[in-house]
Amino acid sequence: MGRIKTKRIKRVTHKLIEENKGKFKDDFNNNKELVNESASIPSKKIRNIIAGYVTRLTKSKTK
């Protein structure tokens, strides 16, 4: 069982993916740096959750 993402996490993630089409890959560390550059997220935990969700979405789109 995974953790449930809140509406805020999903909204921010989809907005970031829409703004940065093609930049995000299926590598968590790369996505973490891109999220850090493109959005001002106050906490490391939230940034990592968003980067993980971005990674999950990009992996599912490439399959």
C-alpha positions in Angstrom: 0.0 0.0 0.0 1.3 3.5 -0.8 0.7 6.8 0.7 -2.2 8.9 -0.4 -1.3 12.2 -2.1 -3.3 15.2 -1.1 -5.1 17.5 -3.6 -2.4 20.1 -3.1 0.4 17.8 -4.0 -1.4 16.5 -7.1 -2.3 20.1 -8.2 1.2 21.4 -7.8 2.7 18.3 -9.5 0.4 18.5 -12.5 1.1 22.2 -12.8 4.9 21.7 -12.8 4.6 18.9 -15.4 2.5 21.1 -17.6 5.0 24.1 -17.3 8.1 21.9 -17.8 7.1 19.5 -20.5 9.9 17.2 -21.5 12.3 18.2 -18.7 11.2 15.6 -16.2 12.6 12.1 -16.6 12.2 8.9 -14.7 15.1 9.7 -12.3 14.1 10.8 -8.8 17.3 12.8 -8.1 17.1 14.7 -11.4 13.4 15.5 -10.8 14.2 16.6 -7.2 16.6 19.2 -8.6 14.2 20.4 -11.3 11.4 20.8 -8.7 13.7 22.7 -6.5 14.6 25.1 -9.4 11.2 25.6 -10.8 9.1 26.0 -7.6 9.7 27.6 -4.2 8.8 24.8 -1.9 9.4 25.6 1.8 10.1 22.1 3.1 12.3 19.3 2.0 9.7 16.7 2.8 7.1 18.3 0.5 9.7 18.7 -2.3 10.6 15.1 -2.1 6.9 14.0 -2.2 6.3 16.1 -5.3 9.5 14.8 -7.0 8.5 11.3 -6.2 5.0 11.8 -7.7 6.5 13.4 -10.8 8.8 10.4 -11.2 5.9 8.0 -10.8 3.8 9.9 -13.4 6.6 10.1 -15.9 7.4 6.4 -15.5 3.7 5.5 -16.1 3.6 7.7 -19.2 6.6 6.0 -20.8 5.3 2.5 -20.4 
